[in-house]
């Protein structure tokens, strides 16, 4: 199974565009790390999508520091939206409660 996981306000708390001050949500990271063993994990984020700023170095350092296991990092390609409607999407609130 290929699982795409959003970063900001899903695996870490982030206030606006202050990515350098993001704080990891460790229980969520632990759950993703367990899935890593039997699934392909792609961390994806809209960081830089709107501004064009390259946040790859900061993001990779944060993920490594927080111990996030992933196979790929897709950064800056996630569309910026206020609502996602998708038959395969699941809310982070629902997913991380189980």
C-alpha positions in Angstrom: 0.0 0.0 0.0 1.2 3.5 -0.8 0.3 6.0 1.9 0.6 9.8 1.4 0.9 11.7 4.7 0.6 15.4 5.0 3.2 17.1 7.2 2.1 20.4 8.7 -0.7 20.2 11.2 -0.9 16.4 10.6 2.6 15.2 11.8 3.6 18.4 13.4 2.0 21.6 14.7 2.8 24.5 12.5 1.7 28.1 12.8 1.2 29.6 9.3 4.4 29.7 7.4 6.7 29.5 10.5 8.0 26.1 9.5 11.2 26.4 11.5 9.1 26.5 14.7 7.1 23.4 13.9 6.7 21.0 16.8 6.4 17.2 16.2 3.3 15.3 17.2 5.1 12.2 18.4 2.2 9.8 18.8 1.2 10.4 15.2 4.8 9.9 14.1 5.0 6.6 15.9 1.9 5.4 14.2 3.3 6.3 10.7 6.7 4.6 11.7 4.8 1.4 12.4 3.2 1.5 9.0 6.6 2.1 7.3 7.6 -1.5 7.7 4.8 -2.9 5.5 3.8 0.1 3.4 5.4 2.8 1.2 5.2 6.1 3.1 5.4 9.4 1.2 5.5 12.6 3.2 4.0 15.4 1.2 3.7 19.0 2.0 2.6 22.3 0.3 5.7 24.0 1.8 6.8 26.4 -0.9 3.9 25.7 -3.2 2.5 29.2 -2.9 5.8 31.2 -2.2 8.2 29.3 -4.4 10.7 29.0 -1.5 12.6 25.8 -1.3 12.1 24.3 2.2 13.6 20.9 1.4 16.7 21.2 3.6 14.7 22.4 6.6 12.0 19.8 6.2 14.5 16.9 5.8 16.4 18.0 8.9 13.1 18.2 10.9 11.9 14.7 9.7 15.3 13.2 10.6 15.4 15.0 14.0 11.9 13.8 14.8 12.7 10.2 13.7 10.0 10.1 11.0 10.4 7.0 8.7 9.5 7.6 5.1 10.4 6.4 1.7 9.9 9.6 -0.2 9.5 13.3 0.5 7.3 15.2 -2.0 7.7 18.9 -1.2 6.2 21.9 -2.9 4.0 19.8 -5.2 1.0 19.5 -3.0 -1.8 21.8 -4.2 -2.8 24.6 -1.9 -6.5 24.1 -1.0 -9.1 24.8 1.7 -11.1 21.6 1.0 -10.1 18.3 -0.4 -12.8 16.0 -1.7 -11.5 12.6 -2.6 -13.0 9.1 -2.3 -9.7 7.7 -0.8 -9.0 10.6 1.6 -9.2 10.1 5.4 -9.2 12.9 8.0 -6.1 13.0 10.2 -8.5 13.2 13.2 -10.2 10.0 12.2 -7.0 8.1 11.2 -5.0 8.9 14.3 -7.9 8.1 16.7 -7.9 4.5 15.7 
